[in-house]
Each structure stands twice: as C-alpha cells, then as structure tokens.
Amino acid sequence: MRTLWILTLSLLLSSCSIPKPLIERIKEEGQLIVITRNNPATYIQDKEKTRGLEYELVEQFAGELGVQVKYVIPNSFDEILPAVVRGEAHFAAAGLTVTNNRELAVRFTPEYQTVTSQLVYKAGNQRPKNITDTIDGVLEVMAGSSHEEKLKGLATEHPDLNWTAQRAVESTELLNLVYEGLIDYTIANSNEVALSRRFHPELQVAFELGEEMPVAWAFPHAEDNSLYKAAKAFIRRIKEDGSLEQLLERYYGYVEKLGFVDNRTFARHMAQRLPPLIPLFKQAAEQNDMDWQLLAAIGYQESHWNPKAVSPTGVKGIMMLTSATAKQMGVEDRTDTAQSISGGARYLRRVEKKLPERIQEPDRTWMALAGYNVGFGHLEDARILTQRNGGDPDKWSDVKQHLPLLTQKKYYKTVRHGFARGKEPVHYVDNIRSYYDLLVWHNRKQKKQTIQAVITTVPAIL
C-alpha cells in the first residue's frame, strides 16, 4: 500500500511542472519587454540613433542578461503603471519618481537619480512666488504624473487651486507650450527642465515643490521576484563601480553651463555669422571624417565665429590657432577662414589619434577636445592622476575631475608636464558640448520646417 501511495504521489508531481523563474524564461526567449516614454531624459529615437539615460541603462542591463529589448511606448503617461500592474511589460523605465501612492501599485528598485518638481514660467512674465499665485493663470501637467498627485494634495489646503491634467502629451511638449506663451505654467522634473532650457533659455524656474525625489524602475508586485532582484543588484553595482555617475555626467554634466545671455548671443550669431561658414566647416569635416557641427561648435567656443579674432596671448582666427600649431598644420595665414578651419580640424584629429584605441566614444571626443585646448601632455598627466586616485583614465567624467588638480603644486610636481590651468579645458569641453547640442537641435528643427513647408505646398502645385 505504501509503495502504491509513493507511486501515485510521484505521478502527481510529475504532472505538475514547476514554472521556471521569470529571469530564466526571459533568457530563453531572448527578449525583455520594457515600457518607457518618448522624452530626452528617458528614451528618444531619431534617424541617427536612439539615446536617453533610461535607454542606456536598460540596454546595459539587457546586455548582462544576454537578451534584446522590446520597448513599449504608450499613448499617455498615465498608462505606464497600469500596464506594469497588468503584466504587459516586465518593468517600466520611464523616469518615474517614487511616491507613496505609486508604491501601493508597484515596487521600485533602488534609485539611480534624484530630481525635484519645478514650477516653470516664461521670462518676461510675472514670477509666481507660491502655488496660489498660479490660480488666475493656466497651469497644465501630465495626467498620472507625480505633479498631478502633488497638486491634488495641495488642493486640500487651497480649494481655489485649478489645473488641467493633459493626456497624450509629454513634459517637453508642456514646457514648449509655456515657451510659446500658450499656457502660463507647467510642473516638470528638474532634469527635464534642465534639458529643455538648453534650447529655450526663456523658461524659468519659479520655485520647487517639495524635497528631492528618487527616480527608479517600477516592477509589478509578484511572487516571482527573480528579475526584480537582478535589476536591484544591477542598479547597486553601477552605483558602486562609478558607471552610473559616468552616464549621469554624459547626459547632465554640462547642460546648465550656459546662461540666458550666452544662449541668446549664440542664437544671434548662429543666424548672422554661421551661414557663410557652413560650407567650410562641412568641407573640413568631410576631409577629416568628423561631424561639421562639432567643428562649428569648437569654432564658436574659440572665436564666436569671428575670423579676425586675436587673443592677448597671440592666438588668431576662427579656430584660434597658436603660431606653433599653425606651423605644424601648414597654415600660412591664421586669419584666413578656410585655412584656420582646416588646420583646426586636422589638429583635433591628430590629438584624437594619440589617444589609446580602447577609449570609446563619446569619451574619446571629449578628451581630444581637452587635449586640443590644454595640450596632449597635460591631458595625459590628468589621466595619470585619475588612475592614481582610483578613477578610470579612459572616462571623461573621471578625468574632468582631475584636470583642475594640475593647478595645485602637490599634484603637478608629480607629473611630467607640470602646471596647467586645468579648469579651463573642463569649461571648454562643457561649452562645446552645449553649443554642439544647440546646433544639432536647430538644424533638425530647420530641416523639419523645410519638409513641412514642402508638404503643405505640394497640393497647391498639384
């Protein structure tokens, strides 16, 4: 009888197979499903490439799992968390702030960024001092956002408070509506505001609502937590090994370097001075296999696109070449625009080729720019100091922290090339990155407007 019972139990157990952990099934299927949103701070796709902090983090995590990622983009922000709860995605990587209400619906990983909620208005309008100053204006926020949640809480104290929660719009669109004067205010996360203000410096922060909030990935509450545990371990590891800090620097380490006046001056010079120089930048860029917009950004940082510029130290021209550099590059007249741009492009390429091949983009370009500015020897000294202090000498985010040390005797006396004004190349690279972003944004906008104009005129032609 006992033998029969054991046989029956064995048959029952064999007929009830235990499902594999979720992470194992994902690895077998080769696909991770992630819900996100179209936003420069998270995930943005264009013809050239896909980019965004969330995108890079997810791709790195998926790479460690050995799988591909399927990205799901909902029509509205308020659809993200319900989709996670229903199991339509493995998790959300959408720049979600952690709130008490949200934690009831999903569980969050450790944070990988912190932000604040900022109320934004347009310069030239009266600045609201507190939330009640917005009552007579038009305030719009994203439906389902933490900002709407915060406003609902404030409405219990201020019953006259009013706003519109918009579906199917992104925070960048609402910020653009403020810039265009179509609405008076919006509330957005500080990182999104910083990115938008690069292109619309007229956007101003009136005040912050509340303290800093953590940003994290959101997972469903489920018994199988194998994927969730792997994601937690991943976030903790990249925080510890410094790779998260490097990513944050790539996206945010330079975005607020230019002020309102700098942006307005750049926009004016882009309209007045740049157009006749574009063919020369494009020609030099093509000859040296580089982006002409990067060359143009360098030229602006050097001379504000003034071919007759001369510094007190004797550097001249659009690319502000020293006499020694000009001689190396075969530039006979530094004030000749074509010669200056060509010489600057070739010199930048020469500096870049000296860097170890293992240094990858975009760090390779930022370091080449630093070497272009301060000299390759001083750049190498900073890389040595970075390595001595436990940093990564192949990552710009680490090297930029050590370049300023070359002004201090206790550091520069220990390296080969001695003293250097190490803060200057850091500002130099940050500014060029900002000018480059502005150029890319302007040219894409101009291209879209041209295409739209052609489309709208086709019916009339027909």
C-alpha positions as CSV (number, residue, x, y, z in Angstrom):
1,M,0.0,0.0,0.0
2,R,2.8,2.4,0.9
3,T,4.5,1.7,-2.4
4,L,1.3,2.4,-4.3
5,W,1.0,5.8,-2.4
6,I,4.5,6.8,-3.3
7,L,3.9,5.9,-7.0
8,T,0.7,7.9,-7.1
9,L,2.5,10.9,-5.5
10,S,5.3,10.7,-7.9
11,L,2.9,10.7,-10.9
12,L,1.0,13.7,-9.5
13,L,4.3,15.7,-9.0
14,S,5.5,14.8,-12.5
15,S,2.2,16.1,-14.0
16,C,2.5,19.4,-12.1
17,S,5.7,21.0,-13.5
18,I,7.0,24.0,-11.5
19,P,7.5,27.0,-13.8
20,K,11.0,28.3,-14.3
21,P,11.9,31.7,-12.7
22,L,10.9,34.6,-14.8
23,I,14.5,35.7,-15.4
24,E,15.3,32.2,-16.9
25,R,12.3,32.4,-19.2
26,I,13.3,35.8,-20.4
27,K,16.8,34.5,-21.2
28,E,15.4,31.5,-23.1
29,E,13.0,33.7,-25.1
30,G,15.7,36.3,-25.6
31,Q,13.5,39.3,-25.1
32,L,13.0,41.8,-22.3
33,I,9.8,44.0,-22.6
34,V,10.2,47.5,-21.1
35,I,7.7,50.3,-21.1
36,T,9.1,53.8,-21.4
37,R,8.2,57.2,-22.8
38,N,9.5,59.5,-25.6
39,N,11.4,62.1,-23.7
40,P,15.0,63.3,-24.0
41,A,15.6,62.3,-20.3
42,T,14.4,58.8,-20.9
43,Y,14.2,57.4,-24.4
44,I,14.3,59.3,-27.7
45,Q,14.7,57.8,-31.2
46,D,15.6,59.6,-34.4
47,K,17.1,58.6,-37.7
48,E,20.6,58.8,-36.4
49,K,20.4,56.9,-33.2
50,T,18.5,56.0,-30.0
51,R,19.6,57.7,-26.9
52,G,18.5,58.7,-23.4
53,L,19.6,57.8,-19.8
54,E,16.9,55.1,-19.4
55,Y,17.7,53.6,-22.8
56,E,21.4,53.3,-21.9
57,L,20.7,51.8,-18.5
58,V,18.2,49.3,-19.9
59,E,20.5,48.3,-22.7
60,Q,23.3,47.7,-20.3
61,F,21.1,45.6,-18.1
62,A,19.8,43.6,-21.0
63,G,23.3,43.1,-22.3
64,E,24.2,41.5,-19.0
65,L,21.2,39.2,-19.3
66,G,22.1,38.4,-22.9
67,V,18.8,39.4,-24.3
68,Q,17.3,42.0,-26.7
69,V,14.9,44.7,-25.6
70,K,11.4,45.4,-26.9
71,Y,10.4,48.9,-26.0
72,V,6.7,49.8,-25.5
73,I,5.7,53.4,-25.8
74,P,2.1,54.1,-24.5
75,N,0.0,56.9,-25.8
76,S,-0.2,58.6,-22.5
77,F,2.0,58.8,-19.4
78,D,-0.9,57.6,-17.1
79,E,-0.9,54.3,-19.0
80,I,2.6,53.3,-17.8
81,L,1.9,52.0,-14.3
82,P,-1.4,50.2,-15.1
83,A,0.5,48.4,-17.9
84,V,3.1,47.2,-15.5
85,V,0.5,46.1,-13.0
86,R,-1.3,44.1,-15.7
87,G,2.0,42.4,-16.7
88,E,2.1,43.9,-20.2
89,A,5.8,44.7,-19.6
90,H,8.4,43.2,-17.4
91,F,9.1,46.7,-15.9
92,A,8.9,50.4,-16.5
93,A,12.0,52.5,-17.1
94,A,10.3,55.9,-17.7
95,G,11.8,58.4,-15.3
96,L,9.3,57.6,-12.6
97,T,9.6,59.2,-9.3
98,V,8.9,57.1,-6.2
99,T,5.8,58.2,-4.3
100,N,3.8,56.6,-1.5
101,N,0.7,56.1,-3.8
102,R,2.8,54.5,-6.6
103,E,4.4,52.1,-4.1
104,L,1.0,50.7,-3.4
105,A,0.7,49.7,-7.1
106,V,4.3,48.7,-7.9
107,R,7.6,48.1,-6.3
108,F,10.7,50.2,-7.1
109,T,14.4,49.4,-7.5
110,P,16.9,51.5,-5.6
111,E,17.0,55.0,-7.1
112,Y,19.5,55.9,-9.8
113,Q,18.8,59.6,-9.9
114,T,17.1,62.2,-7.7
115,V,15.0,65.1,-9.0
116,T,12.8,67.9,-7.7
117,S,9.4,69.1,-9.0
118,Q,9.8,72.6,-10.5
119,L,7.1,75.1,-11.5
120,V,8.1,76.7,-14.7
121,Y,7.0,80.0,-16.3
122,K,8.3,82.2,-19.1
123,A,10.8,85.0,-18.6
124,G,9.1,88.4,-19.0
125,N,6.0,87.3,-17.2
126,Q,5.5,87.9,-13.5
127,R,7.2,85.2,-11.4
128,P,4.8,83.3,-9.1
129,K,6.1,83.2,-5.6
130,N,3.9,80.3,-4.4
131,I,1.4,77.9,-5.8
132,T,-1.6,80.2,-5.1
133,D,-0.1,82.8,-7.5
134,T,-1.0,80.4,-10.4
135,I,-4.7,80.4,-9.6
136,D,-5.5,83.1,-12.2
137,G,-3.2,81.6,-14.9
138,V,-3.3,78.4,-17.0
139,L,-1.5,75.5,-15.3
140,E,-1.2,72.2,-17.1
141,V,0.6,69.0,-16.1
142,M,0.8,65.4,-17.4
143,A,-2.1,63.2,-16.3
144,G,-0.9,60.5,-14.0
145,S,2.3,62.3,-13.1
146,S,3.6,62.8,-9.6
147,H,3.0,66.5,-10.2
148,E,-0.8,65.9,-10.6
149,E,-0.6,63.9,-7.4
150,K,1.1,66.7,-5.6
151,L,-1.4,69.3,-6.8
152,K,-4.3,67.1,-5.6
153,G,-2.7,67.2,-2.1
154,L,-2.2,71.0,-2.3
155,A,-5.8,71.5,-3.3
156,T,-7.0,70.3,0.1
157,E,-5.3,73.4,1.6
158,H,-6.1,75.7,-1.4
159,P,-9.5,74.8,-2.8
160,D,-9.3,77.5,-5.4
161,L,-6.3,75.9,-7.0
162,N,-7.0,74.7,-10.6
163,W,-5.1,73.0,-13.3
164,T,-5.6,70.7,-16.3
165,A,-4.1,67.2,-16.4
166,Q,-3.3,66.5,-20.0
167,R,-3.2,63.1,-21.5
168,A,-1.2,62.1,-24.6
169,V,1.4,64.9,-24.1
170,E,4.9,64.8,-22.7
171,S,6.5,67.1,-20.3
172,T,8.7,68.5,-23.1
173,E,5.6,69.5,-25.0
174,L,4.1,71.3,-22.0
175,L,7.4,73.1,-21.5
176,N,7.3,74.1,-25.1
177,L,3.7,75.4,-24.7
178,V,5.0,77.6,-21.8
179,Y,7.8,78.9,-24.1
180,E,5.3,79.7,-26.9
181,G,3.0,81.5,-24.4
182,L,0.1,79.2,-25.0
183,I,0.0,78.3,-21.3
184,D,1.3,80.1,-18.3
185,Y,2.8,77.4,-16.1
186,T,3.7,73.7,-16.0
187,I,5.4,71.5,-13.5
188,A,8.2,69.2,-14.5
189,N,11.1,67.2,-13.1
190,S,14.3,69.2,-12.7
191,N,16.2,67.0,-15.1
192,E,13.6,67.6,-17.8
193,V,13.6,71.3,-17.2
194,A,17.4,71.5,-17.4
195,L,17.4,69.7,-20.8
196,S,14.6,71.9,-22.2
197,R,16.3,75.1,-21.0
198,R,19.3,74.5,-23.3
199,F,17.0,75.2,-26.2
200,H,14.6,77.6,-24.6
201,P,16.5,79.6,-22.0
202,E,13.4,81.8,-21.6
203,L,12.0,79.0,-19.5
204,Q,12.4,80.0,-15.8
205,V,12.0,78.1,-12.6
206,A,9.7,79.9,-10.2
207,F,10.1,77.6,-7.3
208,E,10.4,73.9,-6.3
209,L,7.5,71.9,-4.9
210,G,8.8,69.7,-2.1
211,E,12.1,67.9,-1.5
212,E,14.2,65.8,-3.8
213,M,12.5,62.6,-5.1
214,P,14.2,59.3,-6.1
215,V,13.8,58.1,-9.7
216,A,13.7,54.3,-10.1
217,W,12.4,51.4,-12.3
218,A,9.0,50.1,-11.5
219,F,8.1,46.3,-11.3
220,P,4.8,44.6,-10.6
221,H,4.2,43.1,-7.2
222,A,4.6,39.4,-7.9
223,E,5.7,36.2,-6.2
224,D,8.4,35.7,-8.8
225,N,11.0,38.3,-8.0
226,S,13.9,36.9,-9.9
227,L,14.0,39.7,-12.5
228,Y,13.4,42.3,-9.8
229,K,16.3,41.1,-7.7
230,A,18.6,41.1,-10.7
231,A,17.6,44.7,-11.5
232,K,18.2,45.7,-7.9
233,A,21.6,44.1,-8.0
234,F,22.4,45.8,-11.3
235,I,21.5,49.3,-10.0
236,R,23.5,48.8,-6.8
237,R,26.5,47.6,-8.8
238,I,26.6,50.5,-11.3
239,K,26.3,52.9,-8.4
240,E,29.3,51.3,-6.7
241,D,31.6,50.9,-9.7
242,G,31.0,54.5,-10.9
243,S,29.4,53.7,-14.3
244,L,26.2,55.3,-13.2
245,E,27.9,58.5,-12.4
246,Q,29.6,58.4,-15.8
247,L,26.2,58.1,-17.5
248,L,24.7,60.9,-15.5
249,E,27.7,63.2,-16.4
250,R,27.2,62.3,-20.1
251,Y,23.6,63.5,-20.1
252,Y,23.6,66.2,-17.4
253,G,27.2,67.1,-16.5
254,Y,27.3,70.1,-18.8
255,V,23.7,71.1,-19.6
256,E,23.4,74.2,-17.3
257,K,26.8,75.7,-18.1
258,L,25.4,78.3,-20.5
259,G,23.4,81.2,-19.1
260,F,20.4,83.0,-20.6
261,V,22.7,85.7,-22.2
262,D,25.1,83.0,-23.6
263,N,22.2,81.2,-25.3
264,R,20.7,84.4,-26.8
265,T,24.1,85.5,-28.1
266,F,24.7,82.1,-29.6
267,A,21.3,82.2,-31.3
268,R,22.0,85.6,-32.8
269,H,25.5,84.6,-34.1
270,M,24.1,81.3,-35.5
271,A,21.7,83.4,-37.7
272,Q,24.2,86.2,-38.6
273,R,27.7,84.7,-38.6
274,L,27.4,80.9,-39.2
275,P,25.7,80.6,-42.6
276,P,28.7,81.6,-44.8
277,L,31.0,79.4,-42.7
278,I,28.9,76.2,-43.0
279,P,30.5,75.1,-46.4
280,L,34.0,75.5,-44.9
281,F,33.1,73.5,-41.8
282,K,31.5,70.8,-43.9
283,Q,34.5,70.6,-46.2
284,A,37.0,70.3,-43.4
285,A,34.8,67.8,-41.5
286,E,34.5,65.6,-44.6
287,Q,38.2,65.6,-45.2
288,N,38.9,64.6,-41.5
289,D,35.9,62.2,-41.0
290,M,34.1,64.2,-38.3
291,D,30.8,66.0,-37.7
292,W,30.8,69.5,-39.1
293,Q,28.6,70.7,-36.2
294,L,31.3,69.7,-33.8
295,L,33.8,71.7,-35.7
296,A,31.4,74.6,-35.8
297,A,30.9,74.3,-32.0
298,I,34.7,74.4,-31.5
299,G,34.9,77.5,-33.7
300,Y,32.3,79.3,-31.7
301,Q,33.9,78.5,-28.4
302,E,37.2,79.7,-29.8
303,S,36.3,82.9,-31.6
304,H,32.5,83.3,-31.7
305,W,33.0,82.7,-35.4
306,N,35.0,85.8,-35.8
307,P,37.8,85.2,-38.4
308,K,39.7,88.3,-37.2
309,A,39.7,87.3,-33.5
310,V,43.0,87.8,-31.7
311,S,43.7,86.9,-28.1
312,P,46.1,88.6,-25.7
313,T,48.3,85.5,-25.9
314,G,48.6,85.8,-29.7
315,V,46.3,83.1,-30.9
316,K,44.3,84.1,-34.0
317,G,41.4,83.3,-36.3
318,I,38.2,81.2,-36.3
319,M,39.9,78.3,-34.6
320,M,42.3,80.5,-32.6
321,L,45.5,78.6,-33.5
322,T,48.8,79.3,-31.9
323,S,51.7,80.1,-34.3
324,A,53.3,76.7,-33.4
325,T,50.1,74.8,-34.1
326,A,49.6,76.7,-37.4
327,K,53.1,75.8,-38.5
328,Q,52.6,72.1,-37.7
329,M,49.4,72.1,-39.7
330,G,50.8,74.0,-42.6
331,V,48.6,77.0,-42.0
332,E,50.2,80.1,-43.6
333,D,47.6,82.7,-42.6
334,R,45.7,82.0,-39.4
335,T,43.2,84.8,-40.2
336,D,42.3,83.0,-43.4
337,T,39.0,81.4,-42.5
338,A,39.3,78.3,-44.7
339,Q,42.9,77.7,-43.6
340,S,42.1,78.1,-39.9
341,I,39.1,75.7,-40.0
342,S,41.0,73.1,-42.0
343,G,44.1,73.4,-39.7
344,G,41.9,73.2,-36.5
345,A,40.2,70.1,-37.9
346,R,43.4,68.4,-38.7
347,Y,44.9,69.3,-35.4
348,L,41.9,67.9,-33.5
349,R,42.2,64.6,-35.5
350,R,46.0,64.5,-34.6
351,V,45.3,64.8,-30.9
352,E,42.5,62.2,-31.1
353,K,44.8,59.7,-32.8
354,K,47.2,59.9,-29.9
355,L,44.6,58.6,-27.5
356,P,44.7,54.8,-26.7
357,E,42.3,52.9,-29.1
358,R,40.5,51.4,-26.1
359,I,38.9,54.8,-25.3
360,Q,35.4,54.8,-26.8
361,E,33.0,57.5,-27.9
362,P,31.8,59.9,-26.7
363,D,34.7,60.0,-24.1
364,R,37.2,59.9,-27.0
365,T,35.9,63.1,-28.5
366,W,35.7,65.0,-25.2
367,M,39.2,64.0,-24.3
368,A,40.5,65.0,-27.7
369,L,38.9,68.4,-27.2
370,A,40.5,68.8,-23.8
371,G,43.9,67.9,-25.3
372,Y,43.2,70.4,-28.2
373,N,42.7,73.1,-25.5
374,V,45.3,72.4,-22.8
375,G,47.8,70.3,-24.7
376,F,48.0,66.5,-25.0
377,G,50.8,66.2,-22.4
378,H,48.7,67.9,-19.7
379,L,45.7,65.7,-20.6
380,E,47.9,62.6,-20.1
381,D,49.1,64.0,-16.8
382,A,45.4,64.3,-15.7
383,R,44.8,60.7,-16.8
384,I,47.7,59.6,-14.7
385,L,46.3,61.4,-11.7
386,T,42.9,59.9,-12.3
387,Q,44.4,56.4,-12.3
388,R,46.4,57.1,-9.2
389,N,43.2,58.1,-7.3
390,G,41.3,55.0,-8.4
391,G,39.4,56.6,-11.2
392,D,39.0,55.4,-14.8
393,P,41.5,57.3,-17.0
394,D,39.5,56.3,-20.1
395,K,36.3,58.0,-18.9
396,W,35.9,61.8,-19.3
397,S,33.7,62.0,-16.3
398,D,36.6,60.9,-14.1
399,V,39.4,62.8,-16.0
400,K,37.5,66.1,-15.8
401,Q,37.6,65.9,-12.0
402,H,41.3,65.6,-12.0
403,L,42.3,68.2,-14.7
404,P,41.8,71.1,-12.2
405,L,44.3,69.4,-9.8
406,L,47.1,70.5,-12.3
407,T,46.9,73.9,-10.7
408,Q,48.0,72.6,-7.4
409,K,51.7,72.1,-6.7
410,K,51.3,68.9,-4.7
411,Y,49.9,67.3,-7.8
412,Y,51.5,68.9,-10.8
413,K,55.0,68.4,-9.4
414,T,54.4,64.6,-9.5
415,V,53.7,64.5,-13.2
416,R,55.8,65.1,-16.3
417,H,54.4,68.3,-17.8
418,G,53.9,70.3,-14.7
419,F,51.5,73.2,-14.0
420,A,48.4,73.7,-16.2
421,R,45.2,75.8,-15.9
422,G,43.2,72.6,-15.6
423,K,39.8,74.2,-15.0
424,E,39.9,75.8,-18.5
425,P,39.7,72.6,-20.6
426,V,36.8,71.4,-18.4
427,H,34.8,74.5,-19.1
428,Y,36.0,74.4,-22.7
429,V,34.6,70.9,-23.3
430,D,31.4,71.6,-21.4
431,N,30.7,74.7,-23.5
432,I,31.4,72.9,-26.8
433,R,29.1,70.1,-25.8
434,S,26.4,72.7,-25.1
435,Y,27.0,74.5,-28.4
436,Y,27.0,71.3,-30.3
437,D,23.6,70.2,-28.8
438,L,22.2,73.6,-29.8
439,L,23.5,73.3,-33.3
440,V,22.1,69.8,-33.8
441,W,18.7,70.9,-32.3
442,H,18.5,74.0,-34.5
443,N,19.4,72.1,-37.7
444,R,16.9,69.3,-37.0
445,K,14.2,71.9,-36.3
446,Q,15.1,73.7,-39.5
447,K,15.0,70.5,-41.6
448,K,11.6,69.6,-40.2
449,Q,10.2,73.0,-41.0
450,T,11.6,72.8,-44.6
451,I,10.0,69.3,-45.0
452,Q,6.7,70.6,-43.6
453,A,6.7,73.6,-45.9
454,V,7.3,71.3,-48.9
455,I,4.4,69.1,-47.8
456,T,2.0,71.9,-47.4
457,T,2.8,73.4,-50.8
458,V,2.5,70.2,-52.8
459,P,-1.3,70.3,-53.0
460,A,-1.2,73.9,-54.3
461,I,1.3,72.8,-57.0
462,L,-0.8,69.8,-58.0
